[in-house]
Amino acid sequence: MSRLLTLTFIILISACGQQTEKKTQLKNDSVQKASDSTASKNIKAQKTGSEPNETETRKKDSELKFTNGPSREKIELNGKTVFIIQLDSLEIEQLKRIDGEDNFYTAADDLMWYNSMMLEKMDSFGIPVKYIDKDTVDFYSKDYSQTIVKDSTFSLYTYFFYDGEEIKKTELFELIEE
C-alpha cells in the first residue's frame, strides 16, 4: 500500500511538472547543446588520461543543477505552518540520474512513509502544511519577511517551520517528534 501511494505521488509530481518542462525545454535547448559539447570535450579529456578533468567531471555530474529557469512565489504568513519546499520534475530527474533510480525510489518510499506520519501529526495539532516547488520563496507578514532560495543542500523535500515569529529549516524527524 505504501509503495502504491509513493508511486501515485511521484506520478502526480511528474504530471504537474510537465507544463514547466515543456515551457523550459525550448529555453534550455541551447544550454543543453552547450553542455553536450562540454560533455564530449570531457570524454576526450578522459581518453587522454587527464586525472583532474575526470575528477571535475564526476563532481559536476553528481551535483544537482537548478537550471530550469527562475521561479518565484510570495507567501503570506498567518500563523504556525509547515512549508515543504520540494524539487520540481526536472530536478527529480537529475536526482534519479545522480543516485540511480533504484536508490531514488527506495529513498522516496521511505520519505513518503515518514512524511505521512508528519502530516497526521500536524493535522492533529491543526497546523497547516503547504508544498512549494518554486526555486525562490518570499515569505512575509506584518512584522517579518524572509526569502528562501533553493540550493544544493535541499533534498526531495526540505522542511521549514513557521512558529508564528520566524521560519526555521527543520528536519522531518523533529516535526514528527514534536
C-alpha positions in Angstrom: 0.0 0.0 0.0 2.8 2.3 0.9 4.6 1.7 -2.4 1.4 2.3 -4.3 0.9 5.7 -2.5 4.5 6.6 -3.3 4.2 5.7 -6.9 1.0 7.6 -7.2 2.6 10.7 -5.6 5.7 10.6 -7.9 3.4 10.3 -11.0 1.4 13.2 -9.7 4.6 15.3 -9.3 5.8 14.3 -12.7 2.5 15.2 -14.3 2.3 18.6 -12.6 5.8 19.4 -13.7 5.3 18.5 -17.4 4.0 22.0 -18.2 7.1 23.6 -16.7 9.3 21.1 -18.5 7.7 21.9 -21.9 8.0 25.6 -21.4 11.6 25.5 -20.3 12.6 22.9 -22.9 12.9 25.4 -25.6 14.9 27.8 -23.4 17.2 25.0 -22.3 17.8 23.6 -25.7 20.7 26.0 -26.3 22.0 25.3 -22.8 21.8 21.5 -23.4 23.6 21.8 -26.7 26.4 23.7 -24.9 26.5 21.1 -22.2 26.6 18.3 -24.8 29.6 19.8 -26.4 31.2 20.2 -22.9 30.4 16.5 -22.2 32.1 15.5 -25.5 35.2 17.6 -24.5 35.2 15.9 -21.1 35.1 12.5 -22.8 38.1 13.5 -25.0 40.0 14.7 -21.9 39.3 11.5 -20.1 40.7 9.5 -23.0 43.9 11.4 -22.8 44.3 10.3 -19.2 43.8 13.7 -17.5 43.1 12.9 -13.9 41.9 16.4 -12.7 39.4 16.7 -15.6 38.0 13.3 -14.7 37.5 14.3 -11.1 35.9 17.6 -12.1 33.6 15.8 -14.5 32.5 13.4 -11.8 31.9 16.2 -9.3 29.8 18.2 -11.9 27.7 15.1 -12.7 27.0 14.4 -9.1 25.7 17.9 -8.3 22.0 18.9 -8.7 21.6 21.9 -11.1 18.8 24.4 -10.7 18.7 25.5 -14.3 15.1 25.2 -15.3 14.6 29.0 -15.3 13.6 31.3 -12.5 10.6 30.5 -10.5 9.4 32.6 -7.5 6.4 32.6 -5.1 5.2 35.0 -2.4 3.5 33.6 0.6 1.8 35.5 3.4 2.4 34.0 6.9 -0.7 33.7 9.0 0.3 31.5 12.0 2.1 28.3 12.6 2.7 26.5 9.3 5.0 23.8 7.9 6.3 24.6 4.5 7.8 21.8 2.3 9.9 23.0 -0.5 10.1 20.2 -2.9 12.2 19.6 -6.0 10.4 20.1 -9.3 10.1 17.4 -12.0 13.4 18.4 -13.8 15.3 18.4 -10.6 13.8 15.0 -9.6 15.0 13.5 -13.0 18.5 14.8 -12.3 18.4 13.2 -8.8 17.4 9.9 -10.3 20.4 10.0 -12.7 22.8 11.0 -9.8 21.7 8.5 -7.3 20.3 5.8 -9.6 16.6 5.0 -10.0 16.6 2.1 -7.6 18.2 4.2 -4.8 15.9 7.1 -5.6 12.7 5.1 -5.4 13.8 3.3 -2.2 14.6 6.7 -0.5 11.4 8.3 -1.9 9.3 5.4 -0.5 10.8 5.8 3.0 10.4 9.6 2.7 6.7 9.2 1.8 6.1 7.0 4.8 7.7 9.4 7.3 6.1 12.4 5.5 2.6 10.8 6.0 3.4 10.4 9.7 4.3 14.1 9.9 1.1 15.1 8.0 -1.0 13.1 10.5 0.7 14.8 13.5 0.4 18.3 12.0 -3.3 17.6 11.2 -3.9 16.6 14.8 -2.3 19.9 16.0 -4.3 21.9 13.4 -1.1 23.1 11.8 -1.4 23.5 8.0 1.2 22.0 5.7 2.0 23.7 2.3 4.0 22.3 -0.6 6.1 24.7 -2.7 8.2 23.7 -5.8 9.5 27.2 -6.7 13.2 28.0 -6.6 12.7 31.2 -4.6 10.1 31.8 -2.0 9.4 35.2 -0.4 7.7 34.8 3.0 6.1 37.9 4.6 3.8 39.1 7.3 3.2 42.4 9.1 6.4 42.2 11.1 8.5 39.6 9.3 10.0 38.8 5.9 12.4 36.2 4.7 13.5 34.9 1.3 14.5 31.3 0.8 16.4 30.2 -2.3 16.6 26.5 -3.2 20.2 25.3 -3.2 22.3 22.2 -3.2 21.5 21.4 0.4 17.9 20.8 -0.5 16.6 17.3 -0.9 13.4 15.8 -2.4 11.6 17.5 0.5 13.1 20.3 2.6 11.1 21.3 5.6 10.6 24.7 7.2 8.5 25.6 10.2 7.0 29.0 10.9 6.3 29.2 14.6 4.4 32.5 14.4 7.6 34.6 14.7 10.2 33.2 12.3 10.9 30.5 9.8 13.4 27.9 10.6 14.7 25.0 8.5 13.9 21.8 10.3 14.3 18.0 9.9 11.3 15.8 9.2 12.0 13.7 12.4 11.9 16.9 14.5 8.4 17.6 13.2 7.3 14.0 13.9 8.7 14.1 17.5 7.2 17.5 18.5 
